[in-house]
Amino acid sequence: MEVARDDRTVVGVFEASNMVYRWHLSSPSIDSVALVVTTRRGARAEVMLELLRDPSQAPASAFTWSFPMLVGMLAGERSAAITYDPAFA
């Protein structure tokens, strides 16, 4: 999970989702926007649950999905997310 924040907004990206989430601190609602890239492989929920049950599987399982490395806020209402996919050459 990666999170960035300024005085008004929190932006987050999670391994198991292909969405960017924005929380405006003055509002109870959450905005979500689909990531533009379609090749990202999010972590399946069952894999993440298995890692909780058996952490020794983490090294092998961790490299089967893309995961967020950085998220940030750009000018205005725009955000950017960088993900890492270890399967790409």
C-alpha positions in Angstrom: 0.0 0.0 0.0 1.2 3.5 -0.8 -0.3 6.7 0.5 0.4 10.4 -0.1 -1.2 13.4 1.7 -1.4 17.1 1.5 -3.4 19.6 3.6 -6.7 18.6 2.0 -6.5 15.2 0.4 -5.2 11.6 1.0 -4.4 9.4 -2.0 -3.9 5.7 -1.7 -3.1 2.7 -4.0 -3.4 -0.9 -2.7 -1.9 -4.2 -4.0 -5.3 -5.9 -4.3 -7.0 -3.1 -6.3 -6.6 -1.5 -9.7 -8.0 1.7 -8.4 -6.6 4.9 -7.0 -8.5 6.2 -4.0 -8.8 9.8 -2.9 -10.1 10.9 0.4 -11.0 14.6 0.7 -10.4 15.5 4.4 -13.5 17.8 4.4 -15.8 15.2 3.0 -17.0 11.7 4.2 -17.0 10.4 0.7 -14.2 8.6 -1.1 -13.4 9.0 -4.8 -12.0 6.1 -6.8 -10.5 6.1 -10.3 -9.4 3.1 -12.3 -5.7 2.9 -13.1 -5.1 3.6 -16.8 -2.7 0.7 -17.3 -4.4 -2.6 -18.1 -1.4 -4.9 -17.7 -1.1 -4.5 -13.9 -1.8 -7.8 -12.0 -3.3 -7.0 -8.7 -2.9 -9.4 -5.7 -5.7 -11.8 -5.4 -7.4 -11.7 -2.0 -7.0 -15.5 -1.5 -3.2 -15.1 -1.9 -3.0 -12.3 0.6 -5.0 -14.4 3.1 -2.7 -17.4 2.6 0.3 -15.1 3.3 -1.3 -14.2 6.6 -1.7 -17.9 7.4 1.8 -19.0 6.3 4.3 -16.1 6.1 7.0 -18.4 5.0 5.4 -18.4 1.5 5.9 -14.7 1.1 9.1 -14.7 -1.0 7.6 -17.0 -3.6 4.1 -15.4 -3.6 5.1 -11.8 -3.4 6.5 -11.8 -7.0 3.3 -13.0 -8.7 1.6 -9.6 -8.8 2.3 -6.0 -9.5 2.5 -3.8 -6.4 2.5 0.0 -5.9 5.9 1.7 -5.3 4.9 5.3 -5.2 1.8 7.5 -5.3 1.6 11.2 -5.4 -0.5 14.2 -6.0 0.0 16.4 -9.1 -1.4 19.9 -9.8 -5.1 20.3 -9.3 -7.1 17.1 -8.8 -4.6 14.8 -10.6 -2.7 11.9 -9.0 0.0 9.6 -10.2 0.8 6.0 -9.3 3.9 4.0 -10.1 3.7 0.2 -9.8 6.4 -2.5 -10.1 5.8 -5.7 -11.9 8.7 -8.2 -11.4 7.5 -10.4 -14.3 8.2 -7.8 -17.0 11.7 -7.9 -18.5 
